[in-house]
Structure formats: C-alpha cells, structure tokens
C-alpha cells in the first residue's frame, strides 16, 4: 500500500487501532478524513483491528474490513460501516455483506470470507500486537512511537498527531 521507491523517503505511519462497532471510532472519522486531506500520501494511515469483547459483531466487522481492503476499498468500507454502527448492532453479519454490495464490492465473496475465516489471522495478530503495546480501547493511535488514547477523549488528538507527523516529515522519517 505504500510507495517504497528509493527516490522517496518512507512516509511516517499512523496506526489507527479501531473497532467497527465503536461509536468513539465513528466520532474519529472526521479527524481521519482531515489527516488524509492534509497529508495525502505523505502520511500512511494503517487500520489496525482491536475488536472489543463487549461488541458481538466487532470481530466479524474486522474480518470484513480486511476483505474490503483486499477488494480495494478498505477505508471506504470502514467509513460506511462506522457511519451506521446502530445498523451493525441490529443486523450483524448480514449488514456487513449488505454494505459491501452497496459499495459495489463482491458481496458473495464477503459472505464467503466471513464463513471461511480467511482474515482471522490478521485480526488476531493486530489484536495481539495492540495488547502488547498497551492498547486497551478504541480509537488508539500510534505515531512516531507515541501512543495516543482516543477512547476517553479525542480532544486535541488530531493536533497532537499533526505535530508529530510534521516533526517526522521534517526529519525525513
């Protein structure tokens, strides 16, 4: 997903530990859109999965997001699902397939991916890494080795992310 040409330094990475049944993650969408608009490909935003046990459809939603990424519309799918958290709460996995169809993705393949579990290892690995670095809730951001917890409050987080990203870009990291 990132351009690794030798003429161009690698973009700083912002890991976004997210859960697609989380209303706080939905609230963070505006900040993520603003960061993408400001930095474009100079900042790599990586979705990292951290499904919480209290949300029964979060693990399936994380797998569905990986399928959307594989089909070329990862962030569009994430935004569509987060924008309708209440529907995910009520409809569960059929809703995940429905959203795929609405975005023009291969909904049948989504259904198959949720049944065969082809993306479980990615979700498990993200969750394990998140726990290892101290992620306890979502959204949580990691940039330049600094962890920023947005689960309690997102006040000032985008500004802090921008400060770190600007510093990293100035340093050529």
Secondary structure, 3 states (H helix, E strand, C coil): CCCCCCCCCCCEEEEEEECCCCHHHHHHHHHHHHHHHHHHHHEEEEEEECCCCCCCCHHHHHHHHHHHHHCCCHHHHHHHHHCCHHHHHHHCHHHHHHHHHHCCCCHHHHHHHHHHCCCHHHHHHHHHHHHHCCCCCCCEEEECCEEEECCCCCCCHHHHHHHHHHHHHHHCC
